[in-house]
Amino acid sequence: MIKNIWKRLDPSSFVFRYYLASFFGGLTFYVSVLVPFYTQWGQLNLTQIQFLQSWLMIWMFILNIPTGVFADHFGRKISVALGGLIVSASCILYVLVSGFYPFLIVEFLNALGISFVIGANTALIYDHLKENDKESESKQILGRSSAISSLGTVIAALIGGFIAANFGIRAPMFISAFPLIISSIIILTVHESKHHVDTDRPNPFDSAKKGLSFLLKSRSLQFLVANDILVWIGAYFLVWLYQPMLIKVGLAIVYFGLIRSAFSLAGMAAQFNIHVTEKLFGSRGNFFYATALIVSVSLLLIAAFPGVITVVLAIILIGGFASARTSYLNTIMNEVIPAEQRATVLSGTSMVNMLVFAIANPIVGYLADHSLRLAFVGIGVLPLVAFFLLKYSPVLKKDPASI
């Protein structure tokens, strides 16, 4: 039996190595103690931390074109491996320098590395499947790769808190560099399929412009995008604010990894069969109403009763239901957008998301510096706005069964 399983896995195959590289790439030990790393080692306040995230997002957008051209001309696997090595170098550099301005340089390197990986990583596996007439398996394989990477993150988060508690706050960041090096080496061992250089690579600025034009004309899409942002913003900032809150209430850092893993595991469980998650609420409409309310109440409870219990409860509920909600909304967005315009419109909606979060990051950081509880109130009210706006959604009105 074990022999058959091993044969089916085929360690020498392209897909197996791709999965293995995804796993090592997901071993980011620093995620469980990222905020304490910034505040204790970097001596940053929360406003500066969130500004760094905005800086990262903006550079990733700018670097999309040049790194994409590089991947087309020099090869996808070279681009992915180089990106992994640059991110690895940024992890090492992070533990050698300290302060806001040095961290800006490190985050630029991080953005450069991530940009080399994004796009080329997907294209690499898709080119292989296309060459072997297996394009139909791309969705399944990419889904499994994402799940395997998430599993790596869960394992790393569990270990990261222990490493920080015993070897110092910089240790998880430093150790995270080595799985990335291993991931890059594995990618270099795969046989890259021949592909044609895409001389007509779409300019993301043009794509975003066309996408925004459609977004401005489609009331249904406007409601979907706005509703998604208003709720997901709560989940996004929970990940950044729960660690300062736990430090404030006196929880030992060794437990941070366990709590961060609970967020990822809840999301994986809720998304594994999203239709089952939806059925728990009876209808599509009830699902959207309930999940917006759950996210809002969970965040407001932390503001009202700050403590380990309310934080853990929010981590599990928001990690599960907010993740499932966003996945479901993305599915509906794809149904609303015409197939021939889907790529450009999604590019436009991604730009809207990026701009909203780039603006919101330093604002929420500033609020958190003055009062963590006030910051939780601020992000907790936004999903409540989404809850009340749902009754005006054109998509739900077209679906009687969802009301």
PEJO-V277296 format. One record per residue. N is the residue number from 1. RES is the residue in one letter. D_LAST is the distance of its C-alpha to the last C-alpha in Angstrom with 1 decimal. Layout:
BEGIN
n=N res=RES d_last=D_LAST
n=N res=RES d_last=D_LAST
END
This chain:
BEGIN
n=1 res=M d_last=49.8
n=2 res=I d_last=49.9
n=3 res=K d_last=52.0
n=4 res=N d_last=49.4
n=5 res=I d_last=46.6
n=6 res=W d_last=48.9
n=7 res=K d_last=49.7
n=8 res=R d_last=46.0
n=9 res=L d_last=45.4
n=10 res=D d_last=48.5
n=11 res=P d_last=49.3
n=12 res=S d_last=51.2
n=13 res=S d_last=48.2
n=14 res=F d_last=46.4
n=15 res=V d_last=42.9
n=16 res=F d_last=44.3
n=17 res=R d_last=45.9
n=18 res=Y d_last=42.8
n=19 res=Y d_last=40.9
n=20 res=L d_last=43.8
n=21 res=A d_last=43.9
n=22 res=S d_last=40.2
n=23 res=F d_last=40.8
n=24 res=F d_last=43.8
n=25 res=G d_last=42.0
n=26 res=G d_last=39.3
n=27 res=L d_last=41.9
n=28 res=T d_last=41.4
n=29 res=F d_last=43.0
n=30 res=Y d_last=42.7
n=31 res=V d_last=38.9
n=32 res=S d_last=39.2
n=33 res=V d_last=41.7
n=34 res=L d_last=41.0
n=35 res=V d_last=40.7
n=36 res=P d_last=43.8
n=37 res=F d_last=45.6
n=38 res=Y d_last=44.9
n=39 res=T d_last=45.8
n=40 res=Q d_last=48.8
n=41 res=W d_last=50.4
n=42 res=G d_last=49.3
n=43 res=Q d_last=49.7
n=44 res=L d_last=46.5
n=45 res=N d_last=44.2
n=46 res=L d_last=40.4
n=47 res=T d_last=40.4
n=48 res=Q d_last=42.8
n=49 res=I d_last=40.9
n=50 res=Q d_last=37.7
n=51 res=F d_last=39.9
n=52 res=L d_last=41.1
n=53 res=Q d_last=37.6
n=54 res=S d_last=37.2
n=55 res=W d_last=40.6
n=56 res=L d_last=39.7
n=57 res=M d_last=36.6
n=58 res=I d_last=38.6
n=59 res=W d_last=41.5
n=60 res=M d_last=39.3
n=61 res=F d_last=37.9
n=62 res=I d_last=41.5
n=63 res=L d_last=43.0
n=64 res=N d_last=40.6
n=65 res=I d_last=42.9
n=66 res=P d_last=46.3
n=67 res=T d_last=45.2
n=68 res=G d_last=43.5
n=69 res=V d_last=46.8
n=70 res=F d_last=48.7
n=71 res=A d_last=46.7
n=72 res=D d_last=47.2
n=73 res=H d_last=51.0
n=74 res=F d_last=52.0
n=75 res=G d_last=49.5
n=76 res=R d_last=46.1
n=77 res=K d_last=47.7
n=78 res=I d_last=50.1
n=79 res=S d_last=47.3
n=80 res=V d_last=45.2
n=81 res=A d_last=48.3
n=82 res=L d_last=49.5
n=83 res=G d_last=46.2
n=84 res=G d_last=46.2
n=85 res=L d_last=49.8
n=86 res=I d_last=49.0
n=87 res=V d_last=46.2
n=88 res=S d_last=48.6
n=89 res=A d_last=51.2
n=90 res=S d_last=48.8
n=91 res=C d_last=48.2
n=92 res=I d_last=52.0
n=93 res=L d_last=52.6
n=94 res=Y d_last=50.0
n=95 res=V d_last=52.3
n=96 res=L d_last=55.4
n=97 res=V d_last=54.4
n=98 res=S d_last=52.8
n=99 res=G d_last=51.5
n=100 res=F d_last=48.9
n=101 res=Y d_last=50.8
n=102 res=P d_last=51.9
n=103 res=F d_last=48.3
n=104 res=L d_last=47.3
n=105 res=I d_last=49.7
n=106 res=V d_last=48.4
n=107 res=E d_last=44.8
n=108 res=F d_last=45.9
n=109 res=L d_last=47.5
n=110 res=N d_last=44.3
n=111 res=A d_last=42.3
n=112 res=L d_last=45.0
n=113 res=G d_last=44.9
n=114 res=I d_last=41.1
n=115 res=S d_last=41.3
n=116 res=F d_last=43.9
n=117 res=V d_last=41.6
n=118 res=I d_last=38.2
n=119 res=G d_last=38.0
n=120 res=A d_last=41.4
n=121 res=N d_last=40.2
n=122 res=T d_last=37.5
n=123 res=A d_last=39.9
n=124 res=L d_last=42.6
n=125 res=I d_last=40.7
n=126 res=Y d_last=39.2
n=127 res=D d_last=42.8
n=128 res=H d_last=44.1
n=129 res=L d_last=41.5
n=130 res=K d_last=42.1
n=131 res=E d_last=45.8
n=132 res=N d_last=45.3
n=133 res=D d_last=42.9
n=134 res=K d_last=40.1
n=135 res=E d_last=37.5
n=136 res=S d_last=34.9
n=137 res=E d_last=35.3
n=138 res=S d_last=34.6
n=139 res=K d_last=31.0
n=140 res=Q d_last=31.9
n=141 res=I d_last=35.0
n=142 res=L d_last=33.5
n=143 res=G d_last=30.7
n=144 res=R d_last=33.4
n=145 res=S d_last=35.5
n=146 res=S d_last=32.8
n=147 res=A d_last=32.3
n=148 res=I d_last=36.1
n=149 res=S d_last=36.4
n=150 res=S d_last=33.8
n=151 res=L d_last=35.8
n=152 res=G d_last=38.9
n=153 res=T d_last=37.2
n=154 res=V d_last=36.2
n=155 res=I d_last=39.8
n=156 res=A d_last=41.3
n=157 res=A d_last=39.3
n=158 res=L d_last=40.5
n=159 res=I d_last=44.1
n=160 res=G d_last=43.9
n=161 res=G d_last=43.8
n=162 res=F d_last=46.8
n=163 res=I d_last=48.7
n=164 res=A d_last=48.2
n=165 res=A d_last=49.2
n=166 res=N d_last=52.4
n=167 res=F d_last=53.4
n=168 res=G d_last=52.1
n=169 res=I d_last=49.1
n=170 res=R d_last=50.3
n=171 res=A d_last=50.7
n=172 res=P d_last=47.1
n=173 res=M d_last=47.1
n=174 res=F d_last=50.5
n=175 res=I d_last=49.8
n=176 res=S d_last=46.6
n=177 res=A d_last=48.9
n=178 res=F d_last=50.5
n=179 res=P d_last=47.5
n=180 res=L d_last=46.7
n=181 res=I d_last=50.3
n=182 res=I d_last=50.0
n=183 res=S d_last=46.8
n=184 res=S d_last=48.7
n=185 res=I d_last=51.7
n=186 res=I d_last=49.6
n=187 res=I d_last=47.9
n=188 res=L d_last=51.4
n=189 res=T d_last=52.4
n=190 res=V d_last=50.0
n=191 res=H d_last=51.1
n=192 res=E d_last=49.3
n=193 res=S d_last=48.6
n=194 res=K d_last=50.2
n=195 res=H d_last=47.8
n=196 res=H d_last=48.4
n=197 res=V d_last=48.4
n=198 res=D d_last=45.5
n=199 res=T d_last=47.4
n=200 res=D d_last=44.3
n=201 res=R d_last=42.3
n=202 res=P d_last=39.5
n=203 res=N d_last=40.1
n=204 res=P d_last=37.1
n=205 res=F d_last=37.6
n=206 res=D d_last=37.4
n=207 res=S d_last=34.4
n=208 res=A d_last=32.7
n=209 res=K d_last=33.7
n=210 res=K d_last=32.3
n=211 res=G d_last=29.0
n=212 res=L d_last=28.8
n=213 res=S d_last=29.5
n=214 res=F d_last=26.5
n=215 res=L d_last=24.3
n=216 res=L d_last=25.5
n=217 res=K d_last=24.6
n=218 res=S d_last=21.1
n=219 res=R d_last=18.5
n=220 res=S d_last=15.8
n=221 res=L d_last=18.3
n=222 res=Q d_last=19.2
n=223 res=F d_last=15.8
n=224 res=L d_last=15.7
n=225 res=V d_last=19.3
n=226 res=A d_last=19.1
n=227 res=N d_last=16.2
n=228 res=D d_last=18.1
n=229 res=I d_last=21.3
n=230 res=L d_last=20.2
n=231 res=V d_last=19.2
n=232 res=W d_last=21.8
n=233 res=I d_last=24.5
n=234 res=G d_last=24.2
n=235 res=A d_last=24.9
n=236 res=Y d_last=27.7
n=237 res=F d_last=29.5
n=238 res=L d_last=29.2
n=239 res=V d_last=31.4
n=240 res=W d_last=33.9
n=241 res=L d_last=33.9
n=242 res=Y d_last=33.9
n=243 res=Q d_last=37.5
n=244 res=P d_last=39.0
n=245 res=M d_last=37.2
n=246 res=L d_last=38.6
n=247 res=I d_last=42.0
n=248 res=K d_last=41.8
n=249 res=V d_last=41.1
n=250 res=G d_last=43.9
n=251 res=L d_last=42.5
n=252 res=A d_last=45.0
n=253 res=I d_last=44.2
n=254 res=V d_last=44.8
n=255 res=Y d_last=41.3
n=256 res=F d_last=39.4
n=257 res=G d_last=39.2
n=258 res=L d_last=37.7
n=259 res=I d_last=34.9
n=260 res=R d_last=34.3
n=261 res=S d_last=34.3
n=262 res=A d_last=31.6
n=263 res=F d_last=29.3
n=264 res=S d_last=30.0
n=265 res=L d_last=29.8
n=266 res=A d_last=26.4
n=267 res=G d_last=25.1
n=268 res=M d_last=26.9
n=269 res=A d_last=25.6
n=270 res=A d_last=21.9
n=271 res=Q d_last=22.3
n=272 res=F d_last=24.6
n=273 res=N d_last=21.9
n=274 res=I d_last=18.7
n=275 res=H d_last=16.7
n=276 res=V d_last=18.1
n=277 res=T d_last=17.0
n=278 res=E d_last=13.3
n=279 res=K d_last=13.7
n=280 res=L d_last=14.9
n=281 res=F d_last=11.5
n=282 res=G d_last=10.0
n=283 res=S d_last=7.4
n=284 res=R d_last=7.5
n=285 res=G d_last=5.0
n=286 res=N d_last=6.9
n=287 res=F d_last=9.9
n=288 res=F d_last=10.0
n=289 res=Y d_last=9.6
n=290 res=A d_last=12.1
n=291 res=T d_last=14.5
n=292 res=A d_last=14.9
n=293 res=L d_last=15.7
n=294 res=I d_last=18.0
n=295 res=V d_last=19.9
n=296 res=S d_last=20.4
n=297 res=V d_last=21.6
n=298 res=S d_last=23.8
n=299 res=L d_last=25.6
n=300 res=L d_last=26.0
n=301 res=L d_last=27.5
n=302 res=I d_last=30.1
n=303 res=A d_last=31.0
n=304 res=A d_last=31.4
n=305 res=F d_last=33.0
n=306 res=P d_last=34.6
n=307 res=G d_last=35.9
n=308 res=V d_last=35.8
n=309 res=I d_last=33.3
n=310 res=T d_last=30.6
n=311 res=V d_last=31.3
n=312 res=V d_last=31.2
n=313 res=L d_last=27.9
n=314 res=A d_last=26.4
n=315 res=I d_last=28.0
n=316 res=I d_last=26.6
n=317 res=L d_last=23.0
n=318 res=I d_last=22.8
n=319 res=G d_last=24.9
n=320 res=G d_last=22.5
n=321 res=F d_last=18.9
n=322 res=A d_last=19.7
n=323 res=S d_last=21.5
n=324 res=A d_last=18.9
n=325 res=R d_last=16.2
n=326 res=T d_last=18.8
n=327 res=S d_last=19.7
n=328 res=Y d_last=16.2
n=329 res=L d_last=15.8
n=330 res=N d_last=19.3
n=331 res=T d_last=18.4
n=332 res=I d_last=15.7
n=333 res=M d_last=18.3
n=334 res=N d_last=20.8
n=335 res=E d_last=18.6
n=336 res=V d_last=18.4
n=337 res=I d_last=22.1
n=338 res=P d_last=24.7
n=339 res=A d_last=26.9
n=340 res=E d_last=30.1
n=341 res=Q d_last=28.9
n=342 res=R d_last=27.0
n=343 res=A d_last=30.0
n=344 res=T d_last=30.7
n=345 res=V d_last=27.2
n=346 res=L d_last=26.6
n=347 res=S d_last=30.0
n=348 res=G d_last=28.9
n=349 res=T d_last=25.8
n=350 res=S d_last=28.1
n=351 res=M d_last=30.5
n=352 res=V d_last=27.9
n=353 res=N d_last=27.0
n=354 res=M d_last=30.7
n=355 res=L d_last=31.6
n=356 res=V d_last=29.0
n=357 res=F d_last=30.1
n=358 res=A d_last=33.8
n=359 res=I d_last=33.5
n=360 res=A d_last=31.5
n=361 res=N d_last=33.9
n=362 res=P d_last=36.9
n=363 res=I d_last=35.0
n=364 res=V d_last=33.4
n=365 res=G d_last=36.8
n=366 res=Y d_last=38.5
n=367 res=L d_last=36.2
n=368 res=A d_last=36.8
n=369 res=D d_last=40.6
n=370 res=H d_last=40.6
n=371 res=S d_last=38.1
n=372 res=L d_last=36.0
n=373 res=R d_last=34.0
n=374 res=L d_last=33.3
n=375 res=A d_last=32.2
n=376 res=F d_last=29.7
n=377 res=V d_last=28.4
n=378 res=G d_last=28.1
n=379 res=I d_last=26.2
n=380 res=G d_last=24.1
n=381 res=V d_last=22.9
n=382 res=L d_last=21.6
n=383 res=P d_last=18.6
n=384 res=L d_last=17.8
n=385 res=V d_last=17.9
n=386 res=A d_last=15.4
n=387 res=F d_last=13.0
n=388 res=F d_last=13.4
n=389 res=L d_last=13.4
n=390 res=L d_last=10.0
n=391 res=K d_last=8.6
n=392 res=Y d_last=11.3
n=393 res=S d_last=10.7
n=394 res=P d_last=11.6
n=395 res=V d_last=10.5
n=396 res=L d_last=6.7
n=397 res=K d_last=7.5
n=398 res=K d_last=9.6
n=399 res=D d_last=7.3
n=400 res=P d_last=5.7
n=401 res=A d_last=5.7
n=402 res=S d_last=3.8
n=403 res=I d_last=0.0
END
